[in-house]
Amino acid sequence: MVASWDKGLREVGLDPALMALRLCCDRRDEISQARAQALNRLHRLFLELLTGGAPVKKSTAQHKALLATVRPRDVAGKTRREMAAEALADLARYEAKLKAMTAGWRQRSRRLGRT
């Protein structure tokens, strides 16, 4: 109410650069969650495909090499392997997106003069 009477107050507005950054952060969070789901799915499938499962902390390339060693003989195992290959492809795609987003953020923040 006071602001409507006092003409000397500054008007507060939204910073478009910060809004864009917020949108990028939200998108990164969504992609990170999807990556975690793909990784969990892949780990669950490896538990069913390999005796003892797969080690938890592996890179995408290591998971790919591990999947190449799996040769299931039954229909269920072959289906699990196909699903694991899909999850691995999703994982690689999400990691590439996250890497590209991080590089884009660095360029944007340099243009805006923020680090």
C-alpha positions in Angstrom: 0.0 0.0 0.0 2.8 2.4 0.9 4.4 1.8 -2.5 1.4 3.1 -4.3 1.7 6.5 -2.5 5.4 7.0 -2.5 6.7 7.9 -6.0 10.4 7.7 -5.0 10.6 4.0 -4.6 12.5 1.8 -7.2 10.4 -0.6 -9.2 11.5 -4.2 -8.6 11.5 -6.4 -11.7 12.5 -9.8 -12.8 16.0 -10.3 -14.2 15.6 -12.2 -17.5 19.1 -13.7 -17.3 18.3 -15.1 -13.8 15.0 -16.5 -15.1 16.8 -18.2 -18.0 19.4 -19.6 -15.5 16.5 -20.9 -13.3 15.0 -22.6 -16.4 18.3 -24.2 -17.2 18.8 -25.4 -13.6 15.3 -27.0 -13.6 16.0 -28.7 -16.9 19.4 -30.0 -15.6 17.6 -31.4 -12.5 15.1 -33.2 -14.7 17.9 -34.7 -16.8 19.9 -35.7 -13.7 16.9 -37.5 -12.3 16.3 -39.3 -15.6 20.0 -40.3 -15.6 19.7 -41.7 -12.1 16.6 -43.7 -13.1 18.5 -45.1 -16.1 21.5 -46.0 -14.0 19.3 -47.7 -11.4 17.4 -49.6 -14.1 20.8 -50.7 -15.6 22.1 -51.8 -12.2 18.9 -53.8 -11.5 19.2 -55.5 -14.9 22.8 -56.3 -14.3 21.9 -57.9 -11.0 19.6 -60.2 -12.9 22.0 -60.9 -15.8 25.3 -61.4 -13.9 26.0 -63.6 -10.9 26.7 -61.1 -8.1 25.6 -58.2 -10.2 27.8 -55.4 -11.5 30.0 -53.0 -9.4 28.2 -49.8 -8.6 30.7 -47.1 -9.6 31.4 -47.8 -13.3 31.6 -45.4 -16.2 29.3 -45.8 -19.2 32.2 -47.3 -21.2 32.8 -49.8 -18.5 29.2 -50.7 -18.4 29.2 -51.1 -22.1 32.2 -53.5 -22.0 30.5 -55.5 -19.2 27.3 -55.8 -21.2 29.3 -57.1 -24.2 30.4 -60.1 -22.1 26.8 -61.0 -21.3 25.4 -63.9 -23.5 22.1 -65.0 -22.1 20.6 -68.2 -23.5 16.9 -67.9 -22.5 14.3 -65.5 -23.8 14.0 -63.6 -20.5 17.8 -63.1 -20.3 17.9 -61.9 -23.9 15.1 -59.5 -23.2 16.9 -58.2 -20.1 20.1 -57.7 -22.1 18.1 -55.7 -24.7 16.6 -53.6 -22.0 20.1 -53.1 -20.4 21.4 -52.0 -23.8 18.5 -49.4 -24.1 19.2 -48.2 -20.5 22.9 -47.9 -21.4 22.1 -45.8 -24.5 19.8 -43.6 -22.4 22.5 -43.2 -19.9 25.0 -42.1 -22.5 22.5 -39.7 -24.0 21.8 -38.1 -20.6 25.5 -37.7 -19.8 26.1 -36.0 -23.2 23.2 -33.6 -22.5 24.5 -32.8 -19.1 28.0 -32.2 -20.4 26.6 -29.9 -23.2 24.5 -28.0 -20.7 27.5 -27.4 -18.4 29.5 -26.0 -21.3 26.6 -23.8 -22.3 26.3 -22.4 -18.8 29.9 -21.5 -18.8 29.6 -19.6 -22.0 26.4 -17.8 -20.9 27.9 -16.8 -17.6 31.0 -15.4 -19.3 28.8 -13.4 -21.6 26.8 -12.1 -18.7 29.9 -11.3 -16.7 29.1 -13.7 -14.0 31.1 -16.8 -12.8 
